[in-house]
Amino acid sequence: MVDFNIILAGAADAFTLYNFCFVWLGILLGQLVGAIPGVGPVMAMAIAIPFTFALDPLPAIGFLVGVNKGGLVGGAIPAILINTPGTPDAAATTLDGYPMTKNGKPEKATKMALYSSVTGDAFSDVVLITIAPLIATLALRMGPIEIFALMVFAFSIISGLVGDSMAKGIVSAALGLFCATVGLDPENSTPRFIFGHFELYNGLPLVSIALGMLAVAEIFRRLSMIQGKIGAAVTIPTSRNKADRRVSWAEFWSCRYTILRGSAIGTVLGAIPGLDSSAAAFMSYATAKQTSKDPDSFGKGNIHGIAATESANSSVSGANLIPLLTLGIPGNIAAALIISALMIHGIQPGPLLFQEQGQLIYGLFCALLMANVLNLFTGLFGLRLWSRVIKSPESVIFPAALLLCTVGVYLATGGLFGVVVMFFFALVGYMMNAFDYSAIVFVIAFFLGERFELSLSQSLNIIDGDMSILLGHPVALFLLALAVFSVYWFGMHSNKKTTQTKI
């Protein structure tokens, strides 16, 4: 039973002016970078992590959560206005958002996207707050063997769902686990793969890996695509009809079942490691179209299409924290970055987090609810501003982001060694993406590598060569069986995709 005093103490920590300002700053930054195609909240979170080192854990995590939530709102703006999603999550929003813009209703489309996004986000946060403590209580009953089996199952799911090839996903996970072995053995403290560099005794810098593989590699890719002169102003049609510039309560209420269904789909998929918000958005859109009385209107500017996609992709953000906080397994790359921020502040995600850091967790829950309210009001006032930001040239944005990455890693690692590691893994990430190997799977496996190795070592000590001991752990056997089935299932589907592509 959770102590009510801990909940009140967490709420008191969250609802302070100091924490409020950092959450709001995160919302502002998230909406800004979300509105710029190609940047996105993940890159902003990766760049910001080193700069949160000087903050207390709650405002630091609240700031990062604000960036993620704001980015989901901002990403819909260029998707609707210029048919270019600011983030991958908003790709499905272009299907009906841009046709509404061409029909002279860009303000109505962006406001519907904002309302649906905030509603779906709030729905998933309520689910997170309600069930996360229960899942953590059950997870505390799991021993090393069950934890090892659970992580094997998570790797099989992530490897199969992220990318088109199960085999390449497994290779990416294996490379991430291998890089996690650099440094001291977690059980015997034996140095491995340090090659005479004392900086590697604590392993490869977490911040350098995250920034290099995700942010810097993407910056290199985007800069390599720049050819010739950049950037002409985008003409956005503006309607003179007031009804076309706002979303009435009747219009929003007519979409209530679409929003509720999208929120439920996003929450369920978000709680499964490896399923991202893009999958939730397209699944919600397809469901809305199939259940609509006028399916032919979808793709031509149906407001239900925007409600379905935005409610689904935003509800994933809260649900992704369920496996992160309860099991220590990130559901997607944004959750993996939050894990790295927690570890930088000396906090180990997992079921013990609710016992050891209960006040922090409930403070984070309150910060999530605060961020939803701030996201709504900031979005209402910022839609016009962010629509102008999308015209910023890439030749200015990405060099500035690269400079911030370099400075951030230098400050976080205390020297140039971390910067060198960052650029090395930026090259690795660039090459992996070029050959369709998932950098996301690599990073998640690297984050979980030490814990995976420790649980494996403890499991081998418990078994001590007698495999019959596994019969006393039915949950672990069930999870391992699911992992084998996942590899077979996703492997078969990836083979079918490859065959169809060749044909």
Residue pairs with C-beta under 8 A, 6 or more apart in sequence:
2 133
2 354
2 358
3 358
6 358
6 359
6 362
7 362
9 359
9 362
9 363
10 358
10 359
10 360
10 361
10 362
10 363
10 364
10 365
10 366
11 362
11 363
11 366
13 19
13 58
13 359
13 360
13 363
13 366
14 58
14 62
14 363
14 364
14 365
14 366
14 367
14 370
15 366
15 370
18 59
19 58
19 59
19 62
19 363
19 367
20 370
22 55
22 59
22 60
22 62
22 63
22 66
23 59
23 62
23 63
23 65
23 66
23 367
23 370
23 371
23 374
24 66
24 374
24 378
25 63
25 66
26 62
26 63
26 64
26 65
26 66
26 67
26 69
26 70
26 371
27 66
27 67
27 69
27 70
27 371
27 374
27 375
27 378
28 70
28 378
28 382
29 44
29 48
29 66
29 67
29 70
30 41
30 44
30 66
30 67
30 68
30 69
30 70
30 71
30 72
30 73
30 74
31 70
31 71
31 73
31 74
31 375
31 378
31 379
31 382
31 386
32 70
32 74
32 386
32 389
33 39
33 40
33 41
33 43
33 44
33 67
33 71
33 74
34 40
34 41
34 70
34 71
34 72
34 73
34 74
34 75
34 76
34 77
34 86
34 87
34 386
35 74
35 75
35 77
35 78
35 86
35 386
35 387
35 389
35 390
36 74
36 78
36 86
36 389
36 390
36 392
36 397
37 78
37 84
37 85
37 86
37 390
38 218
38 222
38 394
38 397
38 398
39 86
39 397
39 401
40 71
40 75
40 86
40 87
40 88
41 67
41 68
41 70
41 71
41 72
41 74
41 75
41 87
41 334
42 71
42 87
42 214
42 215
42 333
42 334
42 337
43 214
43 215
43 218
43 219
43 401
44 67
44 71
45 64
45 67
45 68
45 334
45 337
45 338
46 210
46 211
46 214
46 215
46 337
46 405
47 211
47 215
47 401
47 404
47 405
47 408
48 63
48 64
48 67
48 408
49 64
49 207
49 210
49 211
49 337
49 340
49 341
49 344
49 408
49 412
50 207
50 408
50 409
50 411
50 412
51 408
51 411
52 60
52 63
52 64
52 341
52 344
53 60
53 344
53 345
53 411
53 412
55 63
57 342
57 345
57 347
57 360
58 360
58 363
58 364
58 367
60 341
60 345
61 338
61 341
61 342
61 364
61 367
62 364
62 367
62 370
62 371
64 337
64 338
64 341
65 338
65 364
65 367
65 368
65 371
66 371
66 374
66 375
68 317
68 334
68 338
69 121
69 314
69 317
69 371
69 372
69 375
70 375
70 378
71 86
71 87
72 87
72 89
72 90
72 117
72 121
72 277
72 310
72 313
72 314
72 317
73 113
73 114
73 117
73 118
73 314
73 375
73 379
74 86
74 87
74 386
75 85
75 86
75 87
75 89
75 90
75 93
76 85
76 86
76 90
76 93
76 97
76 110
76 113
76 114
76 117
76 306
76 310
77 86
77 110
77 113
77 383
77 386
77 387
77 390
78 84
78 85
78 86
78 90
78 390
79 85
79 86
79 90
79 91
79 93
79 94
79 97
79 98
80 93
80 94
80 97
80 98
80 100
80 101
80 106
80 109
80 110
80 113
80 306
81 98
81 101
81 106
81 110
81 234
81 236
81 387
81 390
82 98
82 234
82 236
82 390
83 94
83 98
84 94
84 390
85 91
85 93
85 94
86 390
88 276
88 277
88 278
89 276
89 277
89 278
89 281
89 313
89 316
90 281
90 309
90 310
90 313
91 278
91 281
91 282
92 278
92 281
92 282
92 284
92 285
92 309
92 313
93 113
93 281
93 306
93 309
93 310
93 313
95 285
95 298
95 299
95 305
95 309
96 109
96 298
96 299
96 300
96 301
96 302
96 303
96 304
96 305
96 306
97 109
97 113
97 305
97 306
99 299
99 300
99 301
100 106
100 108
100 109
100 301
100 303
100 306
101 109
101 236
101 237
102 237
102 301
103 301
104 237
104 238
104 239
104 241
104 244
105 239
105 244
105 245
105 301
106 236
106 237
106 238
106 239
107 238
107 239
107 244
107 245
107 246
107 383
108 244
108 245
108 246
108 247
108 303
109 303
109 306
110 383
110 387
111 246
111 247
111 380
111 383
112 247
112 251
112 252
112 255
112 303
112 306
112 307
112 310
113 306
113 310
114 310
114 376
114 379
114 380
114 383
115 247
115 252
115 376
116 255
116 259
116 262
116 306
116 307
116 308
116 310
116 311
116 314
117 310
117 311
117 313
117 314
117 375
118 314
118 372
118 375
118 376
118 379
119 259
119 263
119 311
120 259
120 262
120 263
120 266
120 310
120 311
120 312
120 313
120 314
120 315
121 314
121 315
121 317
121 318
121 372
121 375
122 369
122 372
123 260
123 263
123 264
123 267
123 311
123 315
123 318
124 263
124 266
124 267
124 270
124 314
124 315
124 316
124 317
124 318
124 319
125 318
125 365
125 368
125 369
125 372
127 267
127 318
127 319
127 322
128 318
128 319
128 321
128 322
128 325
128 365
128 368
129 365
129 368
131 322
132 321
132 322
132 325
132 326
132 354
133 354
135 322
135 326
135 327
135 351
136 325
136 326
136 351
136 353
136 354
137 351
137 354
139 326
139 327
139 350
139 351
140 351
140 352
140 355
142 150
142 351
142 475
143 462
143 473
144 455
144 458
144 459
144 462
145 459
145 462
145 463
145 470
145 473
145 476
146 473
146 475
146 476
146 479
147 451
147 455
148 452
148 455
148 456
148 458
148 459
148 476
149 473
149 475
149 476
149 477
149 479
149 480
149 483
150 327
150 329
150 479
151 329
151 448
151 451
151 452
151 455
152 479
152 480
152 483
153 479
153 480
153 482
153 483
153 486
154 273
154 274
154 323
154 329
154 448
155 170
155 173
155 445
155 483
156 482
156 483
156 484
156 486
156 487
156 490
157 272
157 273
157 274
157 486
158 169
158 173
158 273
158 274
158 441
158 444
159 166
159 169
159 170
159 172
159 173
159 274
159 438
159 441
159 487
159 490
160 166
160 169
160 274
160 486
160 487
160 489
160 490
160 491
160 493
160 494
161 274
161 275
161 279
161 490
162 169
162 274
162 276
162 438
162 440
162 441
163 169
163 172
163 436
163 437
163 438
163 441
164 436
164 494
164 497
164 498
165 436
165 494
165 498
166 487
166 490
166 491
166 493
166 494
167 491
167 494
168 436
168 437
168 438
169 438
169 441
169 490
170 487
171 437
172 432
172 437
172 438
172 439
172 441
172 442
172 445
173 441
173 442
173 444
173 445
174 445
175 442
175 445
176 441
176 442
176 443
176 444
176 445
176 446
176 449
177 445
177 446
177 449
177 452
177 453
179 204
179 209
179 442
179 446
179 449
180 203
180 204
180 445
180 446
180 448
180 449
180 450
180 452
180 453
181 192
181 193
181 449
181 453
182 192
182 193
182 194
182 200
182 203
182 204
183 191
183 192
183 193
183 194
183 200
183 201
183 202
183 203
183 204
184 190
184 191
184 192
184 201
184 202
184 203
185 191
185 192
186 450
186 453
186 454
186 457
187 453
187 454
187 457
191 201
193 200
194 200
194 201
197 417
199 415
199 417
199 418
203 450
204 421
204 446
205 409
205 412
205 413
205 417
205 418
205 421
205 422
206 340
206 343
206 344
206 447
207 340
207 344
207 408
207 409
207 412
207 413
207 418
207 422
208 409
208 413
208 418
208 419
208 421
208 422
208 425
209 421
209 422
209 425
209 443
209 446
210 336
210 337
210 340
210 443
211 405
211 408
211 409
211 422
211 426
212 421
212 422
212 423
212 424
212 425
212 426
212 428
212 429
213 425
213 426
213 428
213 429
213 432
213 439
213 442
213 443
214 333
214 337
214 429
214 439
214 440
214 443
215 401
215 405
216 402
216 405
216 422
216 423
216 426
216 429
217 425
217 426
217 427
217 428
217 429
217 430
217 433
217 439
219 398
219 401
219 402
219 405
219 426
220 426
220 430
221 430
221 433
222 394
222 398
223 394
223 398
223 399
226 394
226 395
230 393
230 394
230 395
231 391
231 392
231 393
231 394
233 391
234 390
234 391
236 387
239 245
247 303
251 303
255 303
255 304
255 307
258 288
258 304
258 307
258 308
258 311
259 307
259 308
259 311
260 311
261 284
261 287
261 288
261 291
261 308
262 280
262 284
262 288
262 307
262 308
262 309
262 310
262 311
262 312
262 315
263 311
263 312
263 315
264 315
265 280
265 283
265 284
265 287
265 312
265 315
266 277
266 280
266 281
266 284
266 311
266 312
266 313
266 314
266 315
266 316
266 319
267 315
267 316
267 318
267 319
268 319
269 275
269 279
269 280
269 283
269 316
269 319
270 277
270 280
270 315
270 316
270 317
270 318
270 319
270 320
270 322
270 331
270 332
271 319
271 320
271 322
271 323
271 331
272 323
272 331
273 323
273 329
273 330
273 331
273 332
274 331
274 332
275 316
275 331
275 332
276 316
276 332
277 312
277 313
277 314
277 316
277 317
277 332
278 313
280 312
280 313
280 315
280 316
281 308
281 309
281 310
281 312
281 313
282 309
283 312
284 308
284 309
284 311
284 312
285 298
285 305
285 308
285 309
285 312
287 308
288 298
288 304
288 305
288 307
288 308
289 295
289 298
289 305
292 298
292 302
292 304
294 302
298 304
298 305
299 305
316 331
316 332
317 334
318 368
319 331
320 330
320 331
320 332
320 334
320 335
321 331
321 335
321 338
322 331
323 329
323 330
323 331
323 335
324 330
324 331
324 335
324 338
324 339
324 349
325 349
325 353
325 354
325 361
326 350
326 351
326 354
327 350
327 351
328 339
328 348
328 349
328 350
328 351
328 448
328 451
329 448
330 336
330 338
330 339
330 444
330 447
330 448
332 440
333 440
333 443
333 444
336 440
336 443
336 444
336 447
339 349
339 447
340 447
342 348
342 349
343 349
344 412
347 353
347 357
347 360
353 361
354 361
405 422
406 419
406 422
409 418
409 419
409 422
410 416
410 418
410 419
412 418
413 419
413 421
429 439
429 442
432 438
432 439
432 442
433 439
445 452
462 469
463 469
463 470
470 476
470 477
471 477
